[in-house]
């Protein structure tokens, strides 16, 4: 297990900030999805004129949407709810695309790093190691290809 953690640590060298940024973007994307869910519930409740008895998280959503003015403000400015839904959907899409770009960059770098570490390990093996093994054993060990 120590070797695996050490390998992960070495392979992330130079990409740790991007990896952390990916987790941060994931957090913002999840928060946007949760907000979108509560926003949808507020829209349905507002259309039914039933915002008075809400759970605490929905009350927080109403507070944010009404800019602290309460449910009456939402009843008066009903057109703001679909706009907020659309804006939240765009926010989620942008964060998702950014996260995919960051993950692509990080995964390409980690793959390159792992390939370099593997190459350095193979180069550091003594010549006798290559002579004692059958042809194709090392590449099969590296790729786990059964047909080689």
C-alpha positions as CSV (number, residue, x, y, z in Angstrom):
1,X,0.0,0.0,0.0
2,X,2.9,2.3,0.8
3,X,4.3,1.7,-2.7
4,X,1.0,2.6,-4.3
5,X,0.7,5.8,-2.3
6,X,4.3,6.7,-3.2
7,X,3.7,6.0,-6.9
8,X,0.5,8.2,-6.8
9,X,2.5,10.9,-5.1
10,X,5.3,10.8,-7.7
11,X,3.0,10.6,-10.6
12,X,1.0,13.7,-9.5
13,X,4.2,15.8,-9.3
14,X,3.5,19.0,-11.2
15,X,-0.2,18.2,-11.4
16,X,-1.3,18.4,-7.8
17,X,-2.8,21.9,-8.2
18,X,-4.8,20.8,-11.2
19,X,-6.0,17.8,-9.3
20,X,-7.1,19.9,-6.3
21,X,-8.8,22.3,-8.7
22,X,-10.7,19.4,-10.2
23,X,-12.1,18.5,-6.7
24,X,-12.9,22.2,-6.1
25,X,-14.8,22.4,-9.4
26,X,-16.6,19.2,-8.5
27,X,-17.7,20.8,-5.2
28,X,-19.1,23.8,-7.0
29,X,-20.9,21.6,-9.6
30,X,-22.5,19.6,-6.8
31,X,-23.5,22.8,-5.0
32,X,-25.0,24.1,-8.2
33,X,-27.0,20.9,-8.7
34,X,-28.3,21.1,-5.2
35,X,-29.3,24.7,-5.6
36,X,-31.0,23.9,-8.9
37,X,-33.0,21.2,-7.2
38,X,-34.2,23.6,-4.5
39,X,-34.8,26.3,-7.1
40,X,-37.1,23.9,-9.0
41,X,-39.0,23.2,-5.8
42,X,-39.4,26.9,-5.1
43,X,-40.7,27.5,-8.6
44,X,-43.3,24.7,-8.2
45,X,-44.3,26.0,-4.8
46,X,-44.5,29.6,-6.0
47,X,-46.8,28.5,-8.9
48,X,-49.0,26.8,-6.3
49,X,-48.8,29.9,-4.1
50,X,-47.5,27.7,-1.2
51,X,-44.1,29.1,-0.1
52,X,-45.1,29.7,3.5
53,X,-44.4,26.3,5.0
54,X,-40.9,25.3,3.8
55,X,-38.0,23.3,5.1
56,X,-34.9,25.3,6.1
57,X,-32.9,24.7,2.9
58,X,-35.8,25.8,0.8
59,X,-36.2,28.9,3.0
60,X,-32.6,29.7,2.4
61,X,-33.1,29.4,-1.4
62,X,-36.2,31.7,-1.1
63,X,-34.1,34.1,0.9
64,X,-31.3,34.2,-1.7
65,X,-33.8,34.5,-4.6
66,X,-35.8,37.2,-3.0
67,X,-32.7,39.1,-1.9
68,X,-33.9,38.9,1.6
69,X,-37.4,40.3,0.9
70,X,-39.3,37.0,1.5
71,X,-41.9,35.0,-0.4
72,X,-44.0,38.0,-1.4
73,X,-41.2,39.3,-3.5
74,X,-41.1,36.0,-5.4
75,X,-44.9,36.1,-6.0
76,X,-44.5,39.6,-7.4
77,X,-41.4,38.8,-9.5
78,X,-42.3,35.3,-10.7
79,X,-40.4,35.8,-14.0
80,X,-37.2,35.8,-12.0
81,X,-37.5,32.1,-11.2
82,X,-37.2,30.7,-14.8
83,X,-34.3,33.2,-15.4
84,X,-32.6,31.9,-12.2
85,X,-33.2,28.3,-13.3
86,X,-31.6,29.0,-16.7
87,X,-28.7,30.9,-15.2
88,X,-28.1,28.0,-12.7
89,X,-28.2,25.5,-15.6
90,X,-25.6,27.5,-17.5
91,X,-23.4,27.8,-14.4
92,X,-23.5,24.0,-13.9
93,X,-22.7,23.4,-17.6
94,X,-19.7,25.9,-17.5
95,X,-18.3,24.4,-14.3
96,X,-18.8,20.9,-15.7
97,X,-16.9,21.8,-18.9
98,X,-14.1,23.5,-16.9
99,X,-13.8,20.4,-14.7
100,X,-13.6,18.1,-17.8
101,X,-10.8,20.3,-19.3
102,X,-8.9,20.3,-16.0
103,X,-9.3,16.5,-15.6
104,X,-8.2,16.0,-19.2
105,X,-5.1,18.0,-18.6
106,X,-4.3,16.3,-15.3
107,X,-5.0,12.8,-16.6
108,X,-2.8,13.3,-19.7
109,X,0.0,14.6,-17.4
110,X,-0.3,11.7,-15.0
111,X,-0.3,9.2,-17.8
112,X,2.9,10.8,-19.2
113,X,4.4,10.8,-15.7
114,X,3.5,7.1,-15.2
115,X,5.0,6.2,-18.6
116,X,8.2,8.1,-17.7
117,X,8.4,6.3,-14.3
118,X,8.0,2.9,-16.0
119,X,10.6,3.7,-18.6
120,X,13.1,4.9,-16.0
121,X,12.4,1.7,-14.0
122,X,13.0,-0.5,-17.1
123,X,16.2,1.3,-18.0
124,X,17.5,0.9,-14.4
125,X,17.1,-2.9,-14.5
126,X,20.4,-4.8,-14.8
127,X,21.2,-6.5,-18.0
128,X,20.9,-9.9,-16.4
129,X,17.2,-9.2,-15.7
130,X,16.6,-9.0,-19.5
131,X,18.7,-12.1,-20.2
132,X,16.9,-14.3,-17.7
133,X,13.4,-13.5,-18.9
134,X,11.6,-14.8,-22.0
135,X,11.0,-12.4,-24.9
136,X,7.9,-10.4,-24.3
137,X,7.7,-11.0,-20.5
138,X,8.5,-7.4,-19.5
139,X,6.1,-5.8,-22.0
140,X,3.4,-8.3,-20.9
141,X,4.0,-7.3,-17.3
142,X,3.7,-3.6,-18.2
143,X,0.6,-3.8,-20.4
144,X,-1.1,-6.9,-18.9
145,X,-1.7,-8.0,-22.5
146,X,-2.6,-11.8,-22.5
147,X,-1.9,-12.2,-26.2
148,X,1.7,-11.1,-26.1
